């Protein structure tokens, strides 16, 4: 897809997370030279700065949710910003912030796709399934609930941001790299009918076949959205996350994943989530994420067809 402009949209909040620090993620990506990296790929980049929203009150859960009002406020702002970028014909990159913000971004992408008649495929690259609901969550942290909310399971403040309910058909979502799923959440994944390519699948089949399967339905009429959680990567490669999980994709496996997404030519919007500089080592994780983003936009060792 021809990209006229990339819009960088910062959402500096950790209001949905279990550990503080993801609010510094957007600035860490800027320090790691994300705008310059995109420009190196021949893209015009506009940094829209950071969205504003409520601070993290750090309250305990109430009725199964932590900070529902604050999370809803941030997601309304994200939805408006991402939808506006798409309607302008631009490519939005949401710089999180914790993964609860994907409720707003993916809801906006889905609404846009319905308006222009394009098929949506969402690649959810993550260590966690993020499909908890208020009655099965062990923590109440909403960054563990965005997939469920997008599929219509959650409070109206989060499930009705888009023009239809649910915002996304579960069949449009492909989860890759999953290796940490809560006990009740496993039943939830089965009930939703999500397509999950967990780490066992990757171990048994390799990243190439896994991505071929995950991208099998992507065609010229597809809007491909990638929601990338930094803990998708093995925590040895990416320590700067709030909820690290060993046993994830290696750096090379992640690079192949990104290059195969780029090969489709259909990537049209992107979330970069859960980068936590407070847990990082000399901004190592942000630099790895920026490197992977370059590959998403076509950087490769050789000139390929």
HELIX and SHEET records of a PDB file:
HELIX    1   1 UNK A   22  UNK A   24  5                                   3    
HELIX    2   2 UNK A   25  UNK A   31  1                                   7    
HELIX    3   3 UNK A   34  UNK A   40  1                                   7    
HELIX    4   4 UNK A   68  UNK A   87  1                                  20    
HELIX    5   5 UNK A   99  UNK A  101  5                                   3    
HELIX    6   6 UNK A  102  UNK A  116  1                                  15    
HELIX    7   7 UNK A  142  UNK A  144  5                                   3    
HELIX    8   8 UNK A  146  UNK A  150  1                                   5    
HELIX    9   9 UNK A  156  UNK A  159  1                                   4    
HELIX   10  10 UNK A  170  UNK A  172  5                                   3    
HELIX   11  11 UNK A  183  UNK A  192  1                                  10    
HELIX   12  12 UNK A  199  UNK A  214  1                                  16    
HELIX   13  13 UNK A  230  UNK A  232  5                                   3    
HELIX   14  14 UNK A  251  UNK A  264  1                                  14    
HELIX   15  15 UNK A  277  UNK A  279  5                                   3    
HELIX   16  16 UNK A  284  UNK A  296  1                                  13    
SHEET    1   A 8 UNK A  45  UNK A  50  0                                        
SHEET    2   A 8 UNK A   6  UNK A  11  1                                        
SHEET    3   A 8 UNK A  91  UNK A  96  1                                        
SHEET    4   A 8 UNK A 267  UNK A 273  1                                        
SHEET    5   A 8 UNK A 222  UNK A 229  1                                        
SHEET    6   A 8 UNK A 119  UNK A 125  1                                        
SHEET    7   A 8 UNK A 173  UNK A 178  1                                        
SHEET    8   A 8 UNK A 195  UNK A 198  1                                        
END                                                                             
